[in-house]
Structure formats: C-alpha cells, structure tokens
Amino acid sequence: MPKKGQNCPMPAPLAAKASPKPGQPAAKAPAKSPMVKAMEKLGLRRDIDLALHLPLRYEDETRITPLARARDGATVQIEATVVSSEVSFRPRRQLLVVVRDGDETCTLRFFNFYPSMQKLMAVGNTIRARGEVRGGFLGWTMVHPSVSGAGAPLPNALTPVYPTSAGLPQAYLRKAVAGALERVDLTETVAAELLPDTHDAQPMWTLRAALQFLHHPRPDVSLDTLEDHSHPAWQRLKAEELLAQQLSQLESRRARDRLRAP
C-alpha cells in the first residue's frame, strides 16, 4: 500500500547492471565502418554537416550524345553496344573495349579494372560511358570513363561531385547527403523582411530551396553562375553565413563584457 501523503507507489528500483567479472574485458562499442570513419575525418557527423557539404563541381548525366555529334576533347555520355572486349598486355596490362553507336565506334581503355567491369562490358551488352572523348587515327577513344548499364531513366538534375577522401566513394556520399537533406531541420533563421533586397522580381530563396538546388541543380542552369557563386541560391547561403558571423561576434562581445572588472 502507498504511504500516507504519497500519490502513487514508488517505482521499484532498477536492477543494477552486471559488472564484468575480474579478468573479463568490458563490452566494446560496435565498430565503425571505414566509410563512416572517412566521413568523420571530413567533419561529416551530423545531418547539417552533410547538408552544408556542397559539391566541388557537377557532371551532366541527363543527356545522351550520339558519337556522330561528339566533339574532340568534349566530355560526353554515350550509349553504345559492346562489339569486342579483350585484355591487352602491350605496352602494359589494360582492358580494351570497343563499342558501336550507329556507324561510329569508340575504344574504352582501362588500366585498372575488375572482373565485375568485364562482366558489365561483355560483348553484346549495351552500356553507357561518360568521359572525355578523343579522336585519332584509330577513331574515338575514352580513357577510364565511368560506365553503367543502359536502360535506366536519365537523371533530371546534374550529378554532384563532392569533396571526398580515400575510402569514401562518391555514390555513398551522394546517398548520405540526400538522406540528410530529407531529415535536417532547415527552419528559416532570418525573417523575410530582414533579407537583403536582391533588386529582382524574384524573392530571395529559402535556405532549404537553396541547398536542395545546389546539391541537385537543373541541367539548364548556367554552370558559370554556380562556379563563381553568383547564382541566387549561393546568394542565399552568403546571407546565412553573414548572419552566423554577426551573431558569433555579438556573442563574443557580450562574453567579454561579462568578464570586465566592475
């Protein structure tokens, strides 16, 4: 029965956790994967860290360029059928894959390759290859292009290329960033009336819209405006950085004022 004046019975005491026996090692925390460790080395521990990890550059995988329209030195994505595949040892070990697109052929050259790549580029398979195409006496050539199977829908946004490190593939990083953008709290920190005037009919972007765009820009955007940070999405981030700097300076000034002798 509960004691007088007590609204409810006291909860039973929690059982004490069993301590390891003498000589018995304590339980270890789950080991982190190499990719998680690589992300932590880059400072990517929270969703907001990933959301603010912006691309270095972009690749356009939204369109297929016929080989007949390719220009020497251009970076293009082609879709072609493998007509031959062999490992050559002259002048060094390399995988040579010849693909055909209409009346045009292109030799894909790989100095580092794996059995899975050879299986993907088996004779008769249709593949997509993206890289810098070079012309010459032997026809078109690509050295170490990125290769994937054909048939998948083309993306509707440019593919981001992020700052990374050894052991952290771009595909893993892209997936982590996309997941973080869905979960992260991007509540507006600046009232709309306090945002700087852009002298444009379009209002300044929200923080979420700016980050979503910079991670997945439309293919028709001018890459120059992304590279020189003059795009409205970049302008929105600059306003956010300026606010953070001003708030940090204000907090430091208040901390110094509190430390002053009376």
Secondary structure, DSSP 8 states (H G I E B T S, - for coil): ---TT-SS-------------TT----------HHHHHHHHTT--SHHHHHT---SEEE--S----GGG--TT-EEEEEEEEEEEEEE-SSS-EEEEEEEETTEEEEEEESS--HHHHHHT-TT-EEEEEEEEE--TT-EEEES-EEEES-S---SS-EEE----TT--HHHHHHHHHHHHHHS-----S-GGGS---SSSS----HHHHHHHHHS--TTS-HHHHHTT-SHHHHHHHHHHHHHHHHHHHHHHHHHHHHS--
